Amino acid sequence: MKYMFLLGTALAVSTPAMAQEDPADGNGWGGGCCQLTGNRIRDDIVVTATREPTPITQVGQSVSVVTRDEIERTQATTATDVLARLPGVSVSQSGGFGQPASVFVRGAENAQSLVLIDGVRINDPGDVGGGFDFGALPIGQFDRVEVVRGSSGVLWGSRAIGGVINFITARPTEEWTARGQAEYGWRDRRQASVSASGLVGPVGLTLGGNWLKGDGFSAFNERRGATEKDGFESKSANARASIELAPGLSADAGGFYTKANYDYDNTGADALNVGMKRDSLGYANLRYEGLDGRLNARVGYGLNDTRRISDDAVYGPYTTNGRTERFEGQVGFAPVEMAGIVVGAETEKQTFDDNYGSKDSTSIDSVYGNLTLRPLAGLTLNGGVRYDDNSDFGDRTTFAANGAWVIGGGPDAPVLRASYGEGFKAPSLYQLYTNAGFRALDPETSKSWDVGVEQPFAQGAGRFTLTYFDRKTKNLIDYDYANWNYYNVGRARAQGVELGMQVTNWQGFDLNLAYTYLDATNEITGARLARRPKSNLYASLDKAWGVGLKLGADLSVGGGRYDDSANTQYLEGNLVVGLRSSFAVTRNVEVYGRVENLFDAHYEVVRTYGTPGRSAYAGVRVKM
């Protein structure tokens, strides 16, 4: 009855997807495309929510999409710059670029969200919770970011309790395209990126690279007396190749590599510590499409390898290595327009070791299925089930259901959405095998649902969205500083409201508004979960003139938060204003500049760690 109620009730979405022209990627390293109709953003195709190219009006989950145009318009340089501007998402970073950064999706732990690059899992088994450290990931190489909020465990498996974040690189087109960018600014920060894609005979190629280096600022807050700067340098590269082997049969392979070196401090003091983090992944797929597009199949292999070194000036280096290998198979079949089914199977092995003798591995085998029905015009219903068999924690079955209903026709027809999802996440290898001999940890499980409405306006150029969400988690894993080990909290709950409004290229204006109210608490103690602000607001307004001039401003208002699980250390909220401008010198060359933290606001989002003061940057972009 719960599933039927949720599918038949009116219901959820979040930040609207921006209009795009480039193909998308993410359905297990697959592809789709989006179409732009005038200035409307109604026909976007997304892949992360359903693992198959799907119009966003047929997606029952809450999805945000950020395109290359949006990234360039806001002059974002890091992944956290992009994610912090979305509803339901908050970022917590212990200092500047290179320092550890966590992303909380609807209040879920950083490790409870699955992170993908081109559909390949990049979560690190060597991370404390098996999550991903966003602190050193630049955004320059990516053309698109898709964020699915709410549990996506049925299609994406373990770690997708909070949601899924997919960073997607460009796809080759028949004609070669290329772009480059260079930037310089505050504290000698320099950045350069380049990418190109096109065809070499029958082979489609995509290549890209990014370099970012600067003196940085002290990770320990300079306004508390810190004097030593914590610099950084990041280098990354990506590549992809695809070829059609026969009619309907194709193959593709690719990879992504990034390495960051950075200085970092201890809590409450300057320190001459240095760190290194290296992420590398690769993938290969064999695909088949037939029956006039009604049948598609894929088998794939993915590898993610991570190494990180934290070299304390007093205690010496601590090194961890994490590795994940996956084999996947998936088949989608739509016998009629009103129905389709996706079934798949996966096997994954994780390994972890450190330089203190910890070494172990775990594996998980999974099968899943998802049924899509379109019984009425404008109504799409999805239901799925997943079975996981974990080598350490046994089997688990999870369910999901969602629906989307476009009421009426036309570009301004409202969309009602609802979704329900269950999640399962086993303790990480780090938590199990560095846990002072205490390994009696239980897997984290969750049940979440959301309901909401999307109202387009201005002939589809704008969207207003309102979403309510609720997630209950059992056996949340936390750290006990008294006994020096990890333990299960018991029960946690995160509920709240997301509000979004977005206008794209309406009489030269672009507008984005994202507000989140979050109540995330430990249901045993009643305490708020650490580092989750109760409210977040981001707003931006940009205006473009026909002469090539663009001006923009943004406002970020972060609510107060507790820095500890006992709620004894409270951090006040913050208000940060930024200005930006750009000018198209020629059709292919654009110069730009921005001022961040215009009023030099003093604040912390992690206790004793600094945030950047007033800073300015200027750069140039070239497109071919």
N, C-alpha and C positions, 0 to 999 in steps of 0.2 A: 504494500500500500504506500510505503514511503517513496519508493521509486516512481510509482504511478503518479503520486501527488506532485513530486518534483518535476516530472516531465510534462505534466499538464498545467502547471502553474506558471504565472507570468514572472519575468525573471532575468538573468544576470549578464552584465558585460562590464568592462572597465574601459581604460583608455582606448580610444579608437585607433585603428590601424591607419597609418598615413598612406596616401596614394603613392604608388610605386610603378616603375617600369621594368625593373630587372627581375629575372627569375629568382624564386626563393629556393631554399634548401633546408632540409631538416627532417624529413620523414625517414629516419634511419639512413642518412646520407643520400637522400633522394632529391628530386627537383620538382618544382611546380612553377607557375608563372602568375603574374598579376597583370591586370589590364586597367588602363586609365581611361575613363569616359568623361571627356571634358575636364572639369575640375572636380569631379565627384570622387569620393573615396569609398563607394559602396561595394565595388566589385573586387576588392583585394582578395588574393588567394593566400592562405596561410597553410603551413604544413606541420608545425610543431604540435598543435592541439590534437590532430587526428592521425599523424604519420602518413597522411596522403594529402595531395593538393586539394584544398577545400575552400570555397568562398566563405568569407568571414561571416556572412549573413546566415550560414548553415552551421556555425560553430556554437555549441551550447556553453562553452567555458569562457572565462574572462581572459581576454587576450589583448596585449599591447604589441604594436609593431613600430619600430623606429627604422627609417630608411636612411640611405646615404645623404639625401637632400636635407633631412632633419639633422643629421650629425654635422654636416657642413654649416648649416644655418646657425646652429647653436655654438659652433666652433669647439665642440667637445674633443678632448684628446685622450681620455682614458675611459675604460668600461664603466667605472663608477660614476663618471660625469653623466653618462647616458642613463644608467639605471636609477640614479637618485631623482630623476625628473618624472618617474612613473608613479601612478597611484598604487598603493598597496606595497610599495618597496621602500625600505630605508637602508642607509649605508652607514657603517661604523668603521672608521679607519684610525689606526694608532699612529698618526703623523701624516706625512706627505706621501707622494708617489713612491712605490717600493715597499712601504710599510704594510703590515698585515691589514687586510680589509675584509669585513664580513658584510654580506647582503642578506637582509631579512625580508622574505616575501610573506606578507600577511602575518608577521610575527613569528614565522617558523625559524628554527635555527639555521645558520648559514649552511651547515652540512645536510639539512633536510630539503634542499633544493638541488635538482639535477642540473648540471651545467654542461652544455654541448658546444663544440665548435664544428660547424658543418655537419651537425647531427651526431658527432662522435663524442662519447662521454669523456670529460676531462677532469672529473672529480678525482682527487688524489687519495689512494689508500694510505699514504704516509701522513696525510693531514690528521689533526687530532680527531675529528669526527668523520673523516672520509669525505670532506667537503672540498671546496675550491677557494684558494686565496686570490681575491680579485685585485690585490694591492698593486701588482706590477703588470696588469694587462692593458696595453694601449688599444685604442679603438680604430686607429688609422687604416688597418687592413680590411676592416669589415664593411660590407655594403648594407647590412641589415641585421637587426636584432629582433627576435621574437620572444616574448615573455608570456607564458601561460601561468595564470595564478590559480591556486587550488590543486588538490591532490590529483596527480596524473599517473598514479602507480600502476593502473591496469595496462596502459600502453607503454609506459616508459620504465616501469619496474622500481626497484629499490632506490631510495633517496629522493623520490619525487613527491614527498609529502607536502612541501610548501608550494612547489610548482616546478616549471622547467624554463631555463634561460638558454637560448640558442643563438650563438654568434655565427653569422653566415657571411662567407666571402663571395666575391663577384663570380658570375657564371659567364663563360665565353659566348660571344655572339658571332655572326657570320663575318662582320667587319671588326678589325682590330680597334680597340679603344684603350686609352691609357690616361692616367692622371698622376700628378705629383704634387707634393705639398712640402713647404719648409716654413718653420716658425721659430721665432726667438723672443725671449722675454725675461721676466723677473728671475733674479739669482742665476743668471747665465743658463737658463733652460733653453735647450735647442732640440728641435724635433724635425725629422724628415721622413716622408713616406712616399712610396711609389707602388703602383700596381698597373698591370696590363692584362688584357685577355683578348682572345681571338682564335682563328683557325690556322693551323699549319697542315695543309693537305686535309686529310680526313680527321685530324686530331684537334680537339678543342683544348686550349691551354689557358690557365689562369696563373699568374705569378704576382707576388707582392712582397713588400718588405717595409719595416718600420724601425726607426732609431730614435731614441729619446734619452737625453742626458742633461743633468743639471746639478748645481751645487746643493739644491734643496734647502730645507730649513730644519732646525732641530726637532727630532721626534718628541723628545721631552720639551714641554712647552717653554718657548723662549720668554714668555711673559712671567714665568716662574723663576727666571734667572738663568736659563740655559744659554750657552754661548757657542757650542760646537755644532756646525751644520752637518746634516746627514744627507750626503749626496747619493746619486743613483745613476745607473745606466741600464737601458733596456734595448735589446736587439731581438727582432723577430722576423720570420719569413714564412710564407705559405705558398703552396703550389697545388695544382689540380690538373689532371689530364683525363679526357674522355674520348671514346671512339665508338662508332657504330660498326659492329662486326658483321651483322647481317640484318635484313629487314626485321625490326622489332627486337633485335638482340644488341645490347651495348655493354660496354665495360667502362669503369672509371676508377681512378685512384688518386689519392692526394695526401697532403700532410700539412702540419702546422708546427712551428718551432718558435719558442721564445725563451730568452735567458735574461735574467735581471740580476745585477749586482747592486747592493745598497748598504748604507750604514744604518744602524739602528741604536736606540738607547734602552736602558733599563727603566722600569717604572719608577718615576720620581727622581731621576738623575741622568745627567749626561754620561755617556759611555762610548768607548772606542770600539764598539762591536761592529762586525761586518757580516753580511748575509749574502746568500746566492740562492736563486730559485730558477730551475730549468724545467720547462714543460715541453714535451714533444709527443705528437700523435701522428698516426698514419691510418689509412683505411683503403679498402679496395672492394668493389662491388661488381657483380654480374647481374644484369637486368634483362627482363623480357616483358614486352608489351604486345598484346594481340587482341583478337576479337573486336576490332575497331575501338580499342582503348578500354574495353570493358574488363579485360584481364591484365593484371600486371603482377610480376613476381621479382623477387630480389634475394640473392644470397650475398652476404658481406662479412668482412673481417675488419676488426678495429683493434688498434693497439695504442695505449696511452702509457707513457713512462715519465715519471717525475722524480727529480732529485732536488733536495734543498739542504743547505748548510747554514746553520746559525753559529757563528764563531764568536763566542763570548770572550771579551778581553781578559777575563779572570779565569774562567773555568774551561776555556778551550772550545773546540768545535763540537757541535752535535749534528750528525748527518742522518737523513732518512731517505730511503728509496722506496717508491711505490710504483707498481706496475699492474695494469689491467689489460687482459686480452679477452676479446669477445668474438663469437661467431653468431651470426643472425640469419634467419630466413623468414621471409614474409610474402604472403600471397593476398592480393585483393581481387575480388570478383564482384561485378555488378551485373547480374543477369537481366535486370530491368532497371529503368530509370528510377523507380520508386524504392529500390532496395539494393544494398551492397553489404559485403562482408569482408573483413580483414582478419586473417589468422596468421600467427607467427610463433616462432620458437627461438630461444636464445640460450647460450651457455657462456658463462663468464667466470674467469679465474683472476683473483687478486693475490698479489704477493707484496710483502712489506719486510724491510729490514732496517736496522740502524747500526751505528758504530759502537753500541753498548751491548751487542749480543742478541737483541730481539730479532727474531726471524720466523715468519710463518706465512701461511697462505689460507685462502678460503675460496669456495666456488659456489655458484648458484645456477641452477637450470630452471628455465621458465617456458611456459606456453601461455598464449593469450588469444583472445578473440573479441572482435567488436562488430556489432550489427548496426547498420544504419537504415532507417526507414523514413520515407517521405510520403506519408499517407494522404496529405492534403497540400495544396499549393501554398508554399511559404512555410510549411511546418517540417522540421527535421528532428528526428529522434535518434539517439544513440544509446546503446547499452553494451557493456563489455564485462569480461571476467578474466582473471589472471591466476595462474597457479605457479608458485615459486617453491623450489626445493633447495634450501640452503644447507650446505654441508655441515655447518655448526649448529643451526637452530631449527632444522626440520622444515616441514612444509607449511605453506600459508596460501590461502585463497582470498582474493580481494575482488571487489565489485565496483562498477562505476556506471552512471547513467546521466545523460544531459539532453537538453532540448533547446531549440531555437525556433521562434515563430515570428515571421515577418507579417505584420498585420496590414493587409491591403497592398497596393502597388505604388509605384512611383518612388523617386529618390528620397522623399521625406517620410516614408512609411516607418513607423516605430518597430523595433525588434524587442521581443520579450525572450529572456533566457533563464535557464536554471540548470544547475549541475550538482551532482552528488558524487563523491569519490572517496575511496579508502586507500590508505597508504601503509607501507611496511618498510622498515629500515633496520637491518641488523647492526649491532655494535661494530664500529670500525676495527680494523686490525690494530691500529695504534691504541685504541681504548682497551682492547683485549690483552695485548701482549706487552704493554708498557704500564700495566695497572697494578704495580706493587704486589703481584701474585693474586689479586682479587679478580676473578673472571666470571663471577656469577651475575652477569648482566643479561637483562632480557631485551628483546628487540623492541624498538619503538613502533607503535601503530597509531593510526589516526583515522578519523572520520570527519569529512568536511562537506559543506554544502554552501551554495550561494544563490541568490536570486536578485534580479535587477531588470532594468529597462534601458534601452538606448533610443534616443530620439534624434534622428537626423534633422537638419534644417539647412536653409540656403541652398536648395537643390542638391543636397548631398555633399556640399563643400564643408559642412560643419556637423559635429555630433555632440550631443549631450548625453552623458551616461551616469547612472546611479546604481550602485551594487551594495548589497548587504552580504556579508560572509560570516561563517562560523566554523571553527575547526576545534575538535577535541583530540588531544594526544595522550596516550598512555605510555608509561615507562620512559618518559623523556630522560635522557642521560645528561647528568651534570657532574661537576667536579667538586669533591669534598676536600677543602683546603685543610681541615683539621686532621683527617686521616690519610691524606695524600693519595686518594684514588677516585675513580669514577663510580657513580652509583645512579640508580634509577630514581627520578623524582617522584613518580607516581602518576599524577594527572596534571595536565596543563590545558588551558583553553585560550583561544584567540578569536575574537569576534570584533566586527567593526563595519565601517561604511567607507566606500570609495566613491568619489565624485570626480568626473572628468568632463572637460569641454575642450573641443579642438576645432579650429577652423583652418583650412588649408587653401591658400592662394585665393582668397575672396577679396576682390578689388585691391589686390596687392598686399593684403594683410594675412598674417599667420598668427594664430592665437593658440596657446596651450595652457590649460588649467588642470591641475591634479591635486586633489585633497584626500587625505586618509585620516580617519579616526580609528584608532586601534586600542582595544582593551585586551592585553595579553597577560595572563596571570597564572601563577602556580595555584591550582585549586586546593592543594593540601594546606598551604600556609596563607593563601590570600595575597601574597606578595606579587608585585609586577615583575615580569620577566626582564632581565637585565638588558640595557642598551636598546630597548624598544621605545621610541618616543610615542606618546599617546596621540599626538597629532603631527601631521606633516602637510605643508602646503608648498607647491611650486607653481609659478605663473610666469609666462613669457609672452611678449608681444613684439612682432616684427612687421616692418613696412618696407615694401619694395617699390621703387620708382622706375619708370621706363628708361631713364638715363643710365641704369645699372647700379644705382645707389641703394643700399639696404641699411636700415638702422633697426636695432633691437635692444630690448632690456629684459632682464629676468629678475624674479624675486623668489627667494627661498626662505621659508619660515619653518624651523625645526622646533618641535615641542621639547619640553624637559624630559629627562629620562634618569633612571637609576643605573649606576654603573656596576652594581653588585646584586646578587640574588637575594641578599638579606635586606635590601632597600635601605641601607644606611648611608650611601654616598649618592647624593642627588646632583645632577648637572642641569643648569638652567638652559632654557631654550635659546634660540639664536635667530637673527634676521640678517640675511645677506643679499645685497643688491649687485647686479652686474650690468654693464653696458657693452654693446658691440656694434661694429659697422663693417661694411664691405663695399667694394666698388669694382665693377667689371671694366678693366682697362681695355680689353678686347673681348671677342667672343670666347676665347680660350684661356684668358688670363684674368685672375681676380686677386686683388690685394685685400687684406682684412686686418682688423685689430680689435682688441677687447680690453676691458678693465674688469677684473674680478674683485669681489669684496670691496666695492666702491667706498664704503664708509669705514673701512678698516675695523670691522666688528671683531671683538675679542670673545672667543668661546671655545669650549671643548665638547667633543662628542664621546671621547674616551678619557677618563680622568687622568690628569697630569700630562696628557699628550696634546701637542699643538695642532692648530689648523692654520692654513695660509692667511696672511694679512692681505692688505691691498696689493694688487699685482697687475701688471700690464704685459700684453703680448701682441706681436704683429707678425704677419706672415703673407705668403703668396701661394696661390693654387694655379696649376696649369692642367688643362684637359685637352685631350686630342681624340 
